[in-house]
Amino acid sequence: MQEPYWDPFDTEIDDDPYPVWAHLRDEAPVYHNEKFDFYALSRFADVEWASKQPVLFSSAHGTVLEIMAAKEYRADAMIIFLDPPEHTELRALVSRAFTPRRVSALEDRVRELCVAFFDAQEGKNGFDFVQDFAAKLPAMVIASLLGVPIEDQHHVHELIDTLFHIEPDVGMMNEIAFKAGNELRDYLIGQLEERDRSPRDDMLTDLRTVEVKSADGGTRRLSIDQS
């Protein structure tokens, strides 16, 4: 039997990764890729266990292969590059703004989006469910939850998609993805600064105003750099 091989930068594998993943689960649950010198867990139970062991499997060195390094990211890095207790504190801030009231208020917007996406297919013989519906809906709903103006949501969705643009051997570390990431960051910073000047009833405003107690007994707010 052929030895398992998985290359996360191989676009041909990415087109249909499921047989490769099944081969990894069966033959190499702890897989080592010699070309890029990384290990990968492929079984659910192992992944779940590792995700709860921040001392052994730290996020501080990067969360995707392209940017993983021996040196830890700075203490004020994005939340996904932090371990407890810093990660726990920031997650508590986000959860304070992510309220049941906000989620319930999205029902009409979700229905509106679904109707619009399906209406756009009227008269056609078929459509791509992922590209024309499933991939669009979550990004647009999240944008609505945050408070991104409706007229900007399509552009924000395009930026998020482009952020995950992959090129061989470098993955998401490429100029196209960098440009989209910088543009998205600048846009969100602008939105947060606008909320500082003129608060609204939306999640971006909540994220700028909520406070939680930190491990040292003080209070913490979400800074623009960490947003």
C-alpha positions in Angstrom: 0.0 0.0 0.0 1.2 3.5 -0.9 2.5 5.6 2.1 0.1 8.3 3.1 1.0 11.8 1.8 -0.6 15.1 2.6 0.5 18.5 1.4 -1.7 21.3 2.6 -0.4 23.5 -0.2 -1.2 21.0 -3.0 -4.2 22.3 -4.8 -4.9 19.0 -6.5 -5.2 17.3 -3.1 -7.3 20.2 -1.9 -9.8 19.6 -4.7 -10.8 16.2 -3.1 -9.0 15.8 0.2 -11.3 13.2 1.8 -9.6 10.0 0.5 -6.2 11.4 1.6 -7.6 12.2 5.1 -9.1 8.8 5.4 -5.8 7.2 4.5 -4.1 9.3 7.2 -6.7 8.3 9.8 -6.2 4.6 8.9 -2.4 4.5 8.4 -0.8 7.6 10.0 -2.9 9.1 12.7 0.2 11.1 13.7 1.5 12.1 10.3 4.9 13.6 9.6 5.5 15.6 6.4 9.2 15.6 5.6 9.1 18.3 2.9 7.7 20.9 5.3 8.7 19.2 8.6 5.4 19.3 10.4 3.2 16.8 12.2 -0.5 16.5 11.8 -3.2 14.7 13.8 -6.0 13.2 11.7 -8.3 11.4 14.2 -11.1 13.4 15.9 -10.4 12.2 19.4 -6.7 13.1 19.1 -7.5 16.6 17.7 -10.1 17.2 20.4 -7.6 16.2 23.1 -4.8 18.3 21.7 -7.1 21.4 21.4 -7.5 21.3 25.2 -3.8 21.1 26.0 -2.4 24.6 25.4 0.8 23.9 27.3 1.7 21.0 25.0 0.1 22.4 21.8 0.4 26.2 22.0 -1.3 28.7 19.7 1.4 31.3 20.5 3.7 30.0 17.7 1.1 30.4 15.0 -2.1 28.5 14.1 -1.5 27.7 10.5 1.6 26.0 9.0 2.6 29.0 6.9 3.4 31.2 9.9 4.4 28.7 12.6 7.8 29.5 14.1 9.9 28.7 17.2 9.5 32.2 18.5 6.2 33.1 20.2 4.1 35.9 18.9 3.9 39.0 21.0 1.7 39.1 24.0 -0.8 41.6 22.4 -1.2 39.4 19.2 -4.6 38.5 17.8 -6.7 36.3 20.0 -6.1 33.2 17.9 -2.4 33.5 18.6 -2.9 33.6 22.4 -3.1 30.8 25.1 -4.9 31.0 28.4 -5.2 33.1 30.5 -4.9 35.9 27.9 -7.0 34.0 25.4 -9.7 33.3 28.0 -9.9 37.0 29.0 -10.4 38.2 25.4 -12.8 35.4 24.7 -14.9 36.5 27.6 -15.0 40.0 26.1 -16.3 38.7 22.8 -18.9 36.5 24.5 -20.2 39.5 26.4 -21.1 41.2 23.1 -22.3 37.9 21.4 -25.7 37.9 23.2 -28.9 35.9 22.6 -30.7 39.1 21.8 -28.3 39.9 19.0 -28.5 36.4 17.5 -32.3 36.4 17.7 -32.5 39.8 16.0 -30.7 38.3 12.9 -33.6 36.0 11.9 -35.2 38.5 9.5 -31.8 39.2 7.9 -31.0 35.5 7.5 -34.4 35.0 5.8 -33.8 38.1 3.6 -30.4 36.8 2.4 -31.7 33.3 1.7 -34.6 34.6 -0.4 -32.2 36.9 -2.3 -29.7 34.1 -3.0 -32.4 31.8 -4.2 -34.3 34.4 -6.2 -31.1 35.1 -8.1 -31.2 31.5 -9.5 -34.8 31.9 -10.9 -35.0 30.7 -14.5 -31.6 28.9 -14.4 -31.2 25.1 -14.9 -29.0 24.8 -11.9 -26.5 26.5 -9.6 -23.5 25.9 -7.5 -24.8 25.5 -4.0 -21.5 26.3 -2.3 -20.5 29.3 -4.3 -24.0 30.7 -4.8 -25.4 30.0 -1.3 -23.5 28.1 1.4 -20.3 30.0 1.1 -22.0 33.4 1.0 -24.5 33.1 3.8 -22.2 32.7 6.9 -20.0 35.7 5.9 -23.0 38.0 5.2 -24.8 36.9 8.5 -21.6 37.5 10.5 -21.2 40.9 8.9 -24.8 41.8 9.8 -24.2 40.6 13.4 -21.2 42.9 13.7 -23.0 45.8 12.3 -21.3 46.1 8.9 -23.5 48.3 6.7 -25.5 46.3 4.2 -24.0 48.2 1.3 -20.5 47.1 2.4 -21.2 43.5 3.1 -20.6 42.0 -0.3 -17.2 43.7 -0.5 -16.3 42.5 3.0 -17.3 38.9 1.9 -15.0 39.2 -1.1 -12.1 40.3 1.1 -12.7 37.4 3.6 -12.7 34.9 0.7 -9.5 36.4 -0.8 -7.8 36.3 2.6 -7.8 32.5 2.2 -6.3 32.5 -1.3 -3.7 29.7 -1.4 -0.6 29.4 -3.6 1.7 26.3 -3.9 4.4 26.0 -1.3 3.4 29.2 0.5 -0.3 28.7 1.2 -2.0 31.8 2.4 1.3 33.7 2.8 1.1 35.4 -0.6 0.6 39.0 -1.9 -3.0 38.5 -2.8 -4.0 37.3 0.6 -1.8 39.9 2.4 -3.5 42.7 0.4 -6.9 41.5 1.3 -6.0 41.0 4.9 -4.6 44.6 5.2 -7.7 46.0 3.5 -10.0 44.1 5.7 -8.1 45.2 8.8 -8.2 48.8 7.8 -11.9 48.6 7.1 -12.7 47.1 10.5 -10.5 49.6 12.3 -12.3 52.4 10.5 -15.6 50.9 11.6 -14.5 50.6 15.3 -13.2 54.2 15.3 -16.6 55.3 13.9 -18.3 53.4 16.8 -16.1 55.3 19.2 -17.3 58.6 17.8 -20.9 57.5 17.3 -22.0 54.3 19.2 -24.7 52.2 17.6 -26.9 49.3 18.7 -24.6 46.6 17.1 -21.9 44.2 18.1 -18.9 46.4 17.0 -20.1 49.0 19.5 -20.4 46.3 22.2 -16.9 45.1 21.5 -15.6 48.6 22.0 -17.4 49.1 25.3 -17.6 45.8 27.2 -15.1 45.2 30.1 -14.2 42.1 32.0 -11.9 41.5 35.0 -8.5 40.2 34.1 -6.4 37.6 35.9 -4.5 40.4 37.8 -7.8 41.8 39.2 -7.9 44.8 36.8 -10.4 45.4 34.0 -9.8 44.9 30.3 -11.3 46.3 27.1 -10.8 45.2 23.6 -8.2 47.4 21.9 -8.4 48.3 18.2 -5.2 46.4 17.4 -6.6 43.2 18.9 -9.9 43.5 17.0 
